[in-house]
Amino acid sequence: MTEKELLYVEDAVNHELYMIKTCKEVEDCLTDENLSKVVKKIESKHESILEMFMNLL
């Protein structure tokens, strides 16, 4: 991989980590069960994407 490609991967991984962290923070603030489920689903999707990135590396 070139240095530029590695920087792209690093940015993508950091984006996924940020999204996971944000989902967890939002989920902690929610009282509506349905909204909480939606946020958990979004968090799970970002965790899957992060796992795919890590498997590629």
mmCIF file of the N, C-alpha and C atoms, coordinates in Angstrom:
data_MODEL
# 
_entry.id   MODEL 
# 
loop_
_atom_site.group_PDB 
_atom_site.id 
_atom_site.type_symbol 
_atom_site.label_atom_id 
_atom_site.label_alt_id 
_atom_site.label_comp_id 
_atom_site.label_asym_id 
_atom_site.label_entity_id 
_atom_site.label_seq_id 
_atom_site.pdbx_PDB_ins_code 
_atom_site.Cartn_x 
_atom_site.Cartn_y 
_atom_site.Cartn_z 
_atom_site.occupancy 
_atom_site.B_iso_or_equiv 
_atom_site.pdbx_formal_charge 
_atom_site.auth_seq_id 
_atom_site.auth_comp_id 
_atom_site.auth_asym_id 
_atom_site.auth_atom_id 
_atom_site.pdbx_PDB_model_num 
ATOM 1   N N  . MET A 1 1  ? 0.841   -1.187 0.000  1.00 0.00 ? 1  MET A N  1 
ATOM 2   C CA . MET A 1 1  ? 0.000   0.000  0.000  1.00 0.00 ? 1  MET A CA 1 
ATOM 3   C C  . MET A 1 1  ? 0.877   1.238  0.000  1.00 0.00 ? 1  MET A C  1 
ATOM 4   N N  . THR A 1 2  ? 0.390   2.239  -0.676 1.00 0.00 ? 2  THR A N  1 
ATOM 5   C CA . THR A 1 2  ? 1.118   3.501  -0.654 1.00 0.00 ? 2  THR A CA 1 
ATOM 6   C C  . THR A 1 2  ? 0.799   4.240  0.637  1.00 0.00 ? 2  THR A C  1 
ATOM 7   N N  . GLU A 1 3  ? 1.580   5.260  0.912  1.00 0.00 ? 3  GLU A N  1 
ATOM 8   C CA . GLU A 1 3  ? 1.347   6.063  2.115  1.00 0.00 ? 3  GLU A CA 1 
ATOM 9   C C  . GLU A 1 3  ? -0.026  6.733  2.063  1.00 0.00 ? 3  GLU A C  1 
ATOM 10  N N  . LYS A 1 4  ? -0.406  7.191  0.881  1.00 0.00 ? 4  LYS A N  1 
ATOM 11  C CA . LYS A 1 4  ? -1.709  7.844  0.729  1.00 0.00 ? 4  LYS A CA 1 
ATOM 12  C C  . LYS A 1 4  ? -2.851  6.851  0.982  1.00 0.00 ? 4  LYS A C  1 
ATOM 13  N N  . GLU A 1 5  ? -2.703  5.624  0.504  1.00 0.00 ? 5  GLU A N  1 
ATOM 14  C CA . GLU A 1 5  ? -3.720  4.605  0.741  1.00 0.00 ? 5  GLU A CA 1 
ATOM 15  C C  . GLU A 1 5  ? -3.816  4.259  2.228  1.00 0.00 ? 5  GLU A C  1 
ATOM 16  N N  . LEU A 1 6  ? -2.686  4.186  2.897  1.00 0.00 ? 6  LEU A N  1 
ATOM 17  C CA . LEU A 1 6  ? -2.687  3.913  4.338  1.00 0.00 ? 6  LEU A CA 1 
ATOM 18  C C  . LEU A 1 6  ? -3.368  5.034  5.117  1.00 0.00 ? 6  LEU A C  1 
ATOM 19  N N  . LEU A 1 7  ? -3.156  6.270  4.675  1.00 0.00 ? 7  LEU A N  1 
ATOM 20  C CA . LEU A 1 7  ? -3.829  7.407  5.323  1.00 0.00 ? 7  LEU A CA 1 
ATOM 21  C C  . LEU A 1 7  ? -5.343  7.322  5.135  1.00 0.00 ? 7  LEU A C  1 
ATOM 22  N N  . TYR A 1 8  ? -5.761  6.892  3.948  1.00 0.00 ? 8  TYR A N  1 
ATOM 23  C CA . TYR A 1 8  ? -7.191  6.715  3.707  1.00 0.00 ? 8  TYR A CA 1 
ATOM 24  C C  . TYR A 1 8  ? -7.767  5.647  4.633  1.00 0.00 ? 8  TYR A C  1 
ATOM 25  N N  . VAL A 1 9  ? -7.078  4.537  4.759  1.00 0.00 ? 9  VAL A N  1 
ATOM 26  C CA . VAL A 1 9  ? -7.547  3.455  5.631  1.00 0.00 ? 9  VAL A CA 1 
ATOM 27  C C  . VAL A 1 9  ? -7.598  3.937  7.082  1.00 0.00 ? 9  VAL A C  1 
ATOM 28  N N  . GLU A 1 10 ? -6.578  4.664  7.498  1.00 0.00 ? 10 GLU A N  1 
ATOM 29  C CA . GLU A 1 10 ? -6.558  5.205  8.861  1.00 0.00 ? 10 GLU A CA 1 
ATOM 30  C C  . GLU A 1 10 ? -7.747  6.130  9.092  1.00 0.00 ? 10 GLU A C  1 
ATOM 31  N N  . ASP A 1 11 ? -8.034  6.990  8.142  1.00 0.00 ? 11 ASP A N  1 
ATOM 32  C CA . ASP A 1 11 ? -9.194  7.888  8.263  1.00 0.00 ? 11 ASP A CA 1 
ATOM 33  C C  . ASP A 1 11 ? -10.496 7.100  8.344  1.00 0.00 ? 11 ASP A C  1 
ATOM 34  N N  . ALA A 1 12 ? -10.614 6.071  7.508  1.00 0.00 ? 12 ALA A N  1 
ATOM 35  C CA . ALA A 1 12 ? -11.833 5.266  7.495  1.00 0.00 ? 12 ALA A CA 1 
ATOM 36  C C  . ALA A 1 12 ? -12.023 4.532  8.824  1.00 0.00 ? 12 ALA A C  1 
ATOM 37  N N  . VAL A 1 13 ? -10.948 3.969  9.356  1.00 0.00 ? 13 VAL A N  1 
ATOM 38  C CA . VAL A 1 13 ? -11.017 3.273  10.647 1.00 0.00 ? 13 VAL A CA 1 
ATOM 39  C C  . VAL A 1 13 ? -11.394 4.260  11.750 1.00 0.00 ? 13 VAL A C  1 
ATOM 40  N N  . ASN A 1 14 ? -10.776 5.425  11.739 1.00 0.00 ? 14 ASN A N  1 
ATOM 41  C CA . ASN A 1 14 ? -11.102 6.435  12.756 1.00 0.00 ? 14 ASN A CA 1 
ATOM 42  C C  . ASN A 1 14 ? -12.553 6.890  12.643 1.00 0.00 ? 14 ASN A C  1 
ATOM 43  N N  . HIS A 1 15 ? -13.057 6.981  11.428 1.00 0.00 ? 15 HIS A N  1 
ATOM 44  C CA . HIS A 1 15 ? -14.458 7.353  11.234 1.00 0.00 ? 15 HIS A CA 1 
ATOM 45  C C  . HIS A 1 15 ? -15.375 6.304  11.855 1.00 0.00 ? 15 HIS A C  1 
ATOM 46  N N  . GLU A 1 16 ? -15.086 5.041  11.622 1.00 0.00 ? 16 GLU A N  1 
ATOM 47  C CA . GLU A 1 16 ? -15.916 3.977  12.180 1.00 0.00 ? 16 GLU A CA 1 
ATOM 48  C C  . GLU A 1 16 ? -15.852 3.974  13.705 1.00 0.00 ? 16 GLU A C  1 
ATOM 49  N N  . LEU A 1 17 ? -14.664 4.177  14.267 1.00 0.00 ? 17 LEU A N  1 
ATOM 50  C CA . LEU A 1 17 ? -14.522 4.250  15.727 1.00 0.00 ? 17 LEU A CA 1 
ATOM 51  C C  . LEU A 1 17 ? -15.330 5.405  16.296 1.00 0.00 ? 17 LEU A C  1 
ATOM 52  N N  . TYR A 1 18 ? -15.286 6.538  15.606 1.00 0.00 ? 18 TYR A N  1 
ATOM 53  C CA . TYR A 1 18 ? -16.055 7.713  16.040 1.00 0.00 ? 18 TYR A CA 1 
ATOM 54  C C  . TYR A 1 18 ? -17.559 7.424  16.005 1.00 0.00 ? 18 TYR A C  1 
ATOM 55  N N  . MET A 1 19 ? -18.017 6.784  14.943 1.00 0.00 ? 19 MET A N  1 
ATOM 56  C CA . MET A 1 19 ? -19.438 6.481  14.823 1.00 0.00 ? 19 MET A CA 1 
ATOM 57  C C  . MET A 1 19 ? -19.894 5.506  15.904 1.00 0.00 ? 19 MET A C  1 
ATOM 58  N N  . ILE A 1 20 ? -19.075 4.508  16.204 1.00 0.00 ? 20 ILE A N  1 
ATOM 59  C CA . ILE A 1 20 ? -19.409 3.551  17.257 1.00 0.00 ? 20 ILE A CA 1 
ATOM 60  C C  . ILE A 1 20 ? -19.495 4.266  18.607 1.00 0.00 ? 20 ILE A C  1 
ATOM 61  N N  . LYS A 1 21 ? -18.506 5.105  18.887 1.00 0.00 ? 21 LYS A N  1 
ATOM 62  C CA . LYS A 1 21 ? -18.490 5.852  20.153 1.00 0.00 ? 21 LYS A CA 1 
ATOM 63  C C  . LYS A 1 21 ? -19.709 6.761  20.251 1.00 0.00 ? 21 LYS A C  1 
ATOM 64  N N  . THR A 1 22 ? -20.034 7.440  19.172 1.00 0.00 ? 22 THR A N  1 
ATOM 65  C CA . THR A 1 22 ? -21.176 8.354  19.170 1.00 0.00 ? 22 THR A CA 1 
ATOM 66  C C  . THR A 1 22 ? -22.483 7.604  19.375 1.00 0.00 ? 22 THR A C  1 
ATOM 67  N N  . CYS A 1 23 ? -22.629 6.471  18.733 1.00 0.00 ? 23 CYS A N  1 
ATOM 68  C CA . CYS A 1 23 ? -23.840 5.664  18.915 1.00 0.00 ? 23 CYS A CA 1 
ATOM 69  C C  . CYS A 1 23 ? -24.000 5.241  20.370 1.00 0.00 ? 23 CYS A C  1 
ATOM 70  N N  . LYS A 1 24 ? -22.905 4.825  20.994 1.00 0.00 ? 24 LYS A N  1 
ATOM 71  C CA . LYS A 1 24 ? -22.969 4.415  22.402 1.00 0.00 ? 24 LYS A CA 1 
ATOM 72  C C  . LYS A 1 24 ? -23.371 5.585  23.296 1.00 0.00 ? 24 LYS A C  1 
ATOM 73  N N  . GLU A 1 25 ? -22.834 6.757  23.019 1.00 0.00 ? 25 GLU A N  1 
ATOM 74  C CA . GLU A 1 25 ? -23.178 7.937  23.817 1.00 0.00 ? 25 GLU A CA 1 
ATOM 75  C C  . GLU A 1 25 ? -24.642 8.319  23.642 1.00 0.00 ? 25 GLU A C  1 
ATOM 76  N N  . VAL A 1 26 ? -25.121 8.273  22.412 1.00 0.00 ? 26 VAL A N  1 
ATOM 77  C CA . VAL A 1 26 ? -26.521 8.604  22.139 1.00 0.00 ? 26 VAL A CA 1 
ATOM 78  C C  . VAL A 1 26 ? -27.436 7.580  22.795 1.00 0.00 ? 26 VAL A C  1 
ATOM 79  N N  . GLU A 1 27 ? -27.068 6.326  22.665 1.00 0.00 ? 27 GLU A N  1 
ATOM 80  C CA . GLU A 1 27 ? -27.882 5.254  23.244 1.00 0.00 ? 27 GLU A CA 1 
ATOM 81  C C  . GLU A 1 27 ? -28.050 5.426  24.751 1.00 0.00 ? 27 GLU A C  1 
ATOM 82  N N  . ASP A 1 28 ? -27.002 5.870  25.417 1.00 0.00 ? 28 ASP A N  1 
ATOM 83  C CA . ASP A 1 28 ? -27.066 6.083  26.866 1.00 0.00 ? 28 ASP A CA 1 
ATOM 84  C C  . ASP A 1 28 ? -28.053 7.185  27.241 1.00 0.00 ? 28 ASP A C  1 
ATOM 85  N N  . CYS A 1 29 ? -28.315 8.096  26.333 1.00 0.00 ? 29 CYS A N  1 
ATOM 86  C CA . CYS A 1 29 ? -29.200 9.229  26.609 1.00 0.00 ? 29 CYS A CA 1 
ATOM 87  C C  . CYS A 1 29 ? -30.657 8.950  26.244 1.00 0.00 ? 29 CYS A C  1 
ATOM 88  N N  . LEU A 1 30 ? -30.896 7.904  25.499 1.00 0.00 ? 30 LEU A N  1 
ATOM 89  C CA . LEU A 1 30 ? -32.244 7.642  25.013 1.00 0.00 ? 30 LEU A CA 1 
ATOM 90  C C  . LEU A 1 30 ? -33.094 6.924  26.045 1.00 0.00 ? 30 LEU A C  1 
ATOM 91  N N  . THR A 1 31 ? -34.354 7.306  26.084 1.00 0.00 ? 31 THR A N  1 
ATOM 92  C CA . THR A 1 31 ? -35.313 6.613  26.939 1.00 0.00 ? 31 THR A CA 1 
ATOM 93  C C  . THR A 1 31 ? -36.312 5.820  26.106 1.00 0.00 ? 31 THR A C  1 
ATOM 94  N N  . ASP A 1 32 ? -36.444 6.171  24.846 1.00 0.00 ? 32 ASP A N  1 
ATOM 95  C CA . ASP A 1 32 ? -37.362 5.471  23.939 1.00 0.00 ? 32 ASP A CA 1 
ATOM 96  C C  . ASP A 1 32 ? -36.718 4.171  23.469 1.00 0.00 ? 32 ASP A C  1 
ATOM 97  N N  . GLU A 1 33 ? -37.387 3.069  23.760 1.00 0.00 ? 33 GLU A N  1 
ATOM 98  C CA . GLU A 1 33 ? -36.858 1.744  23.426 1.00 0.00 ? 33 GLU A CA 1 
ATOM 99  C C  . GLU A 1 33 ? -36.679 1.558  21.917 1.00 0.00 ? 33 GLU A C  1 
ATOM 100 N N  . ASN A 1 34 ? -37.622 2.053  21.132 1.00 0.00 ? 34 ASN A N  1 
ATOM 101 C CA . ASN A 1 34 ? -37.532 1.900  19.679 1.00 0.00 ? 34 ASN A CA 1 
ATOM 102 C C  . ASN A 1 34 ? -36.345 2.661  19.103 1.00 0.00 ? 34 ASN A C  1 
ATOM 103 N N  . LEU A 1 35 ? -36.140 3.876  19.567 1.00 0.00 ? 35 LEU A N  1 
ATOM 104 C CA . LEU A 1 35 ? -34.988 4.650  19.105 1.00 0.00 ? 35 LEU A CA 1 
ATOM 105 C C  . LEU A 1 35 ? -33.688 3.985  19.533 1.00 0.00 ? 35 LEU A C  1 
ATOM 106 N N  . SER A 1 36 ? -33.679 3.456  20.716 1.00 0.00 ? 36 SER A N  1 
ATOM 107 C CA . SER A 1 36 ? -32.496 2.766  21.213 1.00 0.00 ? 36 SER A CA 1 
ATOM 108 C C  . SER A 1 36 ? -32.149 1.569  20.326 1.00 0.00 ? 36 SER A C  1 
ATOM 109 N N  . LYS A 1 37 ? -33.157 0.833  19.894 1.00 0.00 ? 37 LYS A N  1 
ATOM 110 C CA . LYS A 1 37 ? -32.928 -0.301 19.005 1.00 0.00 ? 37 LYS A CA 1 
ATOM 111 C C  . LYS A 1 37 ? -32.350 0.145  17.669 1.00 0.00 ? 37 LYS A C  1 
ATOM 112 N N  . VAL A 1 38 ? -32.848 1.262  17.163 1.00 0.00 ? 38 VAL A N  1 
ATOM 113 C CA . VAL A 1 38 ? -32.343 1.790  15.890 1.00 0.00 ? 38 VAL A CA 1 
ATOM 114 C C  . VAL A 1 38 ? -30.875 2.172  16.021 1.00 0.00 ? 38 VAL A C  1 
ATOM 115 N N  . VAL A 1 39 ? -30.538 2.848  17.108 1.00 0.00 ? 39 VAL A N  1 
ATOM 116 C CA . VAL A 1 39 ? -29.155 3.267  17.325 1.00 0.00 ? 39 VAL A CA 1 
ATOM 117 C C  . VAL A 1 39 ? -28.248 2.041  17.497 1.00 0.00 ? 39 VAL A C  1 
ATOM 118 N N  . LYS A 1 40 ? -28.728 1.033  18.205 1.00 0.00 ? 40 LYS A N  1 
ATOM 119 C CA . LYS A 1 40 ? -27.948 -0.202 18.364 1.00 0.00 ? 40 LYS A CA 1 
ATOM 120 C C  . LYS A 1 40 ? -27.691 -0.859 17.015 1.00 0.00 ? 40 LYS A C  1 
ATOM 121 N N  . LYS A 1 41 ? -28.681 -0.831 16.142 1.00 0.00 ? 41 LYS A N  1 
ATOM 122 C CA . LYS A 1 41 ? -28.526 -1.417 14.807 1.00 0.00 ? 41 LYS A CA 1 
ATOM 123 C C  . LYS A 1 41 ? -27.475 -0.640 14.003 1.00 0.00 ? 41 LYS A C  1 
ATOM 124 N N  . ILE A 1 42 ? -27.510 0.672  14.095 1.00 0.00 ? 42 ILE A N  1 
ATOM 125 C CA . ILE A 1 42 ? -26.516 1.502  13.408 1.00 0.00 ? 42 ILE A CA 1 
ATOM 126 C C  . ILE A 1 42 ? -25.127 1.223  13.975 1.00 0.00 ? 42 ILE A C  1 
ATOM 127 N N  . GLU A 1 43 ? -25.035 1.145  15.292 1.00 0.00 ? 43 GLU A N  1 
ATOM 128 C CA . GLU A 1 43 ? -23.757 0.838  15.940 1.00 0.00 ? 43 GLU A CA 1 
ATOM 129 C C  . GLU A 1 43 ? -23.218 -0.514 15.474 1.00 0.00 ? 43 GLU A C  1 
ATOM 130 N N  . SER A 1 44 ? -24.089 -1.495 15.403 1.00 0.00 ? 44 SER A N  1 
ATOM 131 C CA . SER A 1 44 ? -23.690 -2.828 14.964 1.00 0.00 ? 44 SER A CA 1 
ATOM 132 C C  . SER A 1 44 ? -23.169 -2.804 13.532 1.00 0.00 ? 44 SER A C  1 
ATOM 133 N N  . LYS A 1 45 ? -23.804 -2.035 12.672 1.00 0.00 ? 45 LYS A N  1 
ATOM 134 C CA . LYS A 1 45 ? -23.358 -1.920 11.285 1.00 0.00 ? 45 LYS A CA 1 
ATOM 135 C C  . LYS A 1 45 ? -21.950 -1.329 11.224 1.00 0.00 ? 45 LYS A C  1 
ATOM 136 N N  . HIS A 1 46 ? -21.693 -0.291 12.009 1.00 0.00 ? 46 HIS A N  1 
ATOM 137 C CA . HIS A 1 46 ? -20.364 0.324  12.015 1.00 0.00 ? 46 HIS A CA 1 
ATOM 138 C C  . HIS A 1 46 ? -19.319 -0.614 12.621 1.00 0.00 ? 46 HIS A C  1 
ATOM 139 N N  . GLU A 1 47 ? -19.707 -1.413 13.597 1.00 0.00 ? 47 GLU A N  1 
ATOM 140 C CA . GLU A 1 47 ? -18.782 -2.404 14.146 1.00 0.00 ? 47 GLU A CA 1 
ATOM 141 C C  . GLU A 1 47 ? -18.420 -3.448 13.091 1.00 0.00 ? 47 GLU A C  1 
ATOM 142 N N  . SER A 1 48 ? -19.395 -3.833 12.277 1.00 0.00 ? 48 SER A N  1 
ATOM 143 C CA . SER A 1 48 ? -19.130 -4.793 11.196 1.00 0.00 ? 48 SER A CA 1 
ATOM 144 C C  . SER A 1 48 ? -18.180 -4.204 10.160 1.00 0.00 ? 48 SER A C  1 
ATOM 145 N N  . ILE A 1 49 ? -18.399 -2.957 9.820  1.00 0.00 ? 49 ILE A N  1 
ATOM 146 C CA . ILE A 1 49 ? -17.521 -2.282 8.852  1.00 0.00 ? 49 ILE A CA 1 
ATOM 147 C C  . ILE A 1 49 ? -16.108 -2.186 9.414  1.00 0.00 ? 49 ILE A C  1 
ATOM 148 N N  . LEU A 1 50 ? -15.988 -1.835 10.686 1.00 0.00 ? 50 LEU A N  1 
ATOM 149 C CA . LEU A 1 50 ? -14.676 -1.753 11.324 1.00 0.00 ? 50 LEU A CA 1 
ATOM 150 C C  . LEU A 1 50 ? -13.984 -3.113 11.298 1.00 0.00 ? 50 LEU A C  1 
ATOM 151 N N  . GLU A 1 51 ? -14.730 -4.152 11.593 1.00 0.00 ? 51 GLU A N  1 
ATOM 152 C CA . GLU A 1 51 ? -14.165 -5.507 11.573 1.00 0.00 ? 51 GLU A CA 1 
ATOM 153 C C  . GLU A 1 51 ? -13.671 -5.870 10.171 1.00 0.00 ? 51 GLU A C  1 
ATOM 154 N N  . MET A 1 52 ? -14.428 -5.477 9.141  1.00 0.00 ? 52 MET A N  1 
ATOM 155 C CA . MET A 1 52 ? -13.990 -5.742 7.772  1.00 0.00 ? 52 MET A CA 1 
ATOM 156 C C  . MET A 1 52 ? -12.686 -5.024 7.461  1.00 0.00 ? 52 MET A C  1 
ATOM 157 N N  . PHE A 1 53 ? -12.569 -3.767 7.894  1.00 0.00 ? 53 PHE A N  1 
ATOM 158 C CA . PHE A 1 53 ? -11.321 -3.031 7.695  1.00 0.00 ? 53 PHE A CA 1 
ATOM 159 C C  . PHE A 1 53 ? -10.157 -3.745 8.379  1.00 0.00 ? 53 PHE A C  1 
ATOM 160 N N  . MET A 1 54 ? -10.377 -4.182 9.609  1.00 0.00 ? 54 MET A N  1 
ATOM 161 C CA . MET A 1 54 ? -9.312  -4.833 10.360 1.00 0.00 ? 54 MET A CA 1 
ATOM 162 C C  . MET A 1 54 ? -8.914  -6.157 9.714  1.00 0.00 ? 54 MET A C  1 
ATOM 163 N N  . ASN A 1 55 ? -9.867  -6.877 9.171  1.00 0.00 ? 55 ASN A N  1 
ATOM 164 C CA . ASN A 1 55 ? -9.562  -8.130 8.491  1.00 0.00 ? 55 ASN A CA 1 
ATOM 165 C C  . ASN A 1 55 ? -8.750  -7.891 7.222  1.00 0.00 ? 55 ASN A C  1 
ATOM 166 N N  . LEU A 1 56 ? -8.989  -6.781 6.565  1.00 0.00 ? 56 LEU A N  1 
ATOM 167 C CA . LEU A 1 56 ? -8.222  -6.440 5.380  1.00 0.00 ? 56 LEU A CA 1 
ATOM 168 C C  . LEU A 1 56 ? -6.759  -6.142 5.708  1.00 0.00 ? 56 LEU A C  1 
ATOM 169 N N  . LEU A 1 57 ? -6.567  -5.596 6.897  1.00 0.00 ? 57 LEU A N  1 
ATOM 170 C CA . LEU A 1 57 ? -5.203  -5.239 7.306  1.00 0.00 ? 57 LEU A CA 1 
ATOM 171 C C  . LEU A 1 57 ? -4.509  -6.465 7.850  1.00 0.00 ? 57 LEU A C  1 
# 
